[in-house]
Amino acid sequence: MDMPIERAKDHDMITNHMIIDPHWTDISLEQTSRISHPAVLCSNIYAASDIAQDLFQTLLPEEQQRALRFRQIDDRLRFVVGRTLLRKLLSGYTKEGLENIPFQHNAYGKPQLAEYYHVPQFNLAHAGNYVAVGLDLHPVGIDVEYLNPSFDFNPLLSSNFSPQEIQYIQEGLSPYKNFYLLWTRKEAFLKHIGCGLAKSTMEVPSLPGSYTFSHFGTYEAKYHYHIYSCYLNDPEHLLSICLRSSNDVAPVFYELRLV
């Protein structure tokens, strides 16, 4: 049952919206400085595979070394495309060269820009064939998952989901899709507040509806979070994005061309 909309001062609120069917607008990197916010930018890594070596050369030496540590080619390609996309995107906003983007990291490793840059905040996710970036004027969290029907998620249920969430997953028409939907909502929220899976996913409500929940203590203000979920341009990939807003404003969705 949904909790009341009015919340106590020491509690936050989260609204998990039903899966949406967004319109995807095709754009190039050069057009990203003129897009609306909040926004989701999504790119298929295999569309950039022909220029992977060129993208690799735009990375800093330590990023190149990190890319080379990935044993699987797909993992390496996801990292290269994702980091290059971020560098080129933020270069357009900051007017800094690709090599001068001043990434910082919080205590949990979430990348961010120095505070003196008045540019949209960002979050990166990648899985399967896709890399996605969430952009907003406030902190943002995004998660993408490849819907693997053979993945055995049952060992994860008792330690990450409430009894009501487990029931929702197991009794649905497609339990594995229900699992990924709730999982991406939880992870998008945790990435939004900047701690990733360092905090308990059990504490994050993920069923459809609006809920109050105990304050995590990682920030001072109390907020209303909105989580939107959708399939990408194929039914095998699912995305959830968490936004902080007093208004129900869904993000705008863009299919990004790197070439």
N, C-alpha and C positions, 0 to 999 in steps of 0.2 A: 504494500500500500504506500502511495506517495506521502511524504511528510508535508506538513503545512508550509505554505509559501513564506509566511512571516517567520523570520528566524531570530534566534537569540543573538545578543551582541558578541558572544564568544564562539559563534558558529558561522560556518560558510554555507553557501548553497550551490548545488550543482544541478543543472538541467541537462539530461540526456535526451536529445531529440531523436525522433524516428529517422530511419535511414532516408536520406534525400537522394534525388535523381538530378544532379546538377547539369547545367549546360557548360560544356568545356569550350573555351575560346582559345583558338590557336594564335600564339604570339612568338616573337623572337626575343632574344635577350635584350636587343636594343630598345624594345618597347616596354620593358619592365618598369622603367622609372615613371611611367605614366599610368600605371594600373591603380585600381581602387583597392582599399584595404578595409577589412581583413581579406587576405587572399591565400589561395593554395596554388603553387606552381608545381607542375608534375612533368617529368621527362622520362621517356623510355630509354634505358641505358643502351639497348642494342641499336637504337637509332644513331647513337654516337660512337658505336664500336669502330667505325672506319677511321675516326680521328682520335682514337684513344691515345696514341703516342703523342700527338700534338697537345692534347689536354694534359697528359702526364708532364710535359715540359713546362707547363705553366705553374706547377706546384713548387713549393719551397723544398730544398734538399731533404729536410727532416720529414716532410710529407711524402716525398718520393720514396724514402726508405721505409716509411710505414706502409705505403702501398705495396712495395715489393715483398713485405712480410706475409701478405695474404697468399696462401698456397693455391686457393681456387681462383681461376681466372675471373669468374663472375663476381666474387667478393672484391677482387682488385678493381674490376671495372666499376662496381657500385661506388667504391671509395673515391676513385679518380673522378668520375662524373659528378658525384655529390660535392666534393670539395672544390672542384673547378667551377661548378654552377654557383656555389656560395661566393667564391672569390670574385667572379665576374659580376654577379648580381650586386654585391656590396661595393665593388669598385665603381659601379655606375651611380650608386647613392652617395658615396663618400668622396668621389673624384680622386681617390688614391690609386696608385698603380697596383696591379695584381699582387706584387710581392710585398706591398706595404700595408695590406689589410691588417689592422691591429687586433687580431683575435685575443680575447681573454677567456678564462675559464673560471667558473665558480667552484665552490668547494667540492661539488659532485661531478665536475668535469664538463658541465654544459657550456658550450662556446657562446660568446657574446662579444659585442663591440665595446670599446671604451665609451664611458658615459657621455663624453663631450661630443659624440657624433649624434646629431638629431636625425636619425634615420629609423625606418621601421625595424622592430625587433623580429627575430627569426628563429626558426627551429627546423632541423633537418631530419629526415627519416628515409630509409631505403630498405627494400625487400623485393625478392623476386626480380621482375623486369624493370622496376621503377625506383626513381629517386623523387622525393617530394620535399618542398620547402613551404613552411607556413610563415606568413608575414602579417604583422599587425603593429599598430602604434603602441600596444601594450604587450606584455609577455605572452608568448604563444607556445603551445606544445602540439606536436603532431606525431602520429605513428602510422606506419604502413605495414601490412602483413600479406604474405602470400598464403592463400587459403589451401593448405595442404590436407586433402581428405584422408590421407593415411597417417597423419600425425596423431600419436596417442597422447591426448591432453588430459586424460583421467588422473594421472599422478599429480597434476598441478591443481586440481580442483579444491581439495580440502584446505590447502594452505594459502589460496589466493582469492577464493570466492565465498560469499556468504551462502547459507543453506538455500535462501530464496534464489540467488543467482545460479547455484548448481541445478536447482529444479528447472529454471528457465532454460539452461543449456541442454540438459538431458531430455526434457520432455518436448522440445521443439521438433519441427519437421526435419531440420538439418542441424544436429547437435554441434558438429564441428564449425559450421558457420556462426552459430550462436556463441560458441567459445571465442572465436576470433573477434566478433563484434564487441563483446564485453571486455576482452583483453585489450583491444586497441583503445577503448574509452579510458580504461584505467591508466594505461601507459601514457596516453596523450595528456591526461591531467598531471601525472607525476612529472612528465617532462616540462609541462607548463610551469610548475612551481620550482623547477630547477633541480630536482633531486633524483629523477629517473627511478630505477627500481631499488634505490637505496632505502626508500620508504616502503611500508607494507601496502601491497595492492589490496589486501583485505579491507582496508579502511576506506577505499574509494568506491562510492556507489556507482554501479554501472547499468542497472536496469533502466528501461525507458521511464521518463517522468522527472519530477523535481524533488530534491531531497535536501534536508539540512544534515550537516555532519560536523563532527568535532574539528576544531581548528588544528592544523598541522604544526603550528608554531614556527614555520620557516619564514614568516613575514608578519608585519604588524596589522595591516588593514584586513578587514573582512570583506569578502567578495562574492559575487554571483558569477559562476562559471557556466558557459554553454558549450556543450560538446556536440558536434555535427559529424555524422558518419556517412560514407558513400562508397560505392564500388568505383574503381577506376574504369578506364575504357575497355576493360574486360572483366568478367565476373569472377576471376581468380585472384583479384587483389582488392583489399579493403583498406580504407583510410579513415582515421578519426582525427579531428582537430579540436583542441580545447582553447576557447577564447574567454577573456575576462571582460564582461560587459554587463551593464544594467539593462541593455536592450537586446532583443532577440534579432540580431542581424547576422544572417548566414554569410560565410565567406563567398568571394567570387572565385571561380575555378578556371585555371589557365593550363593549357597543354603547351609546354615550352619547347621550342626548337633550338637546339644547340648548334645545328649546322644549317 
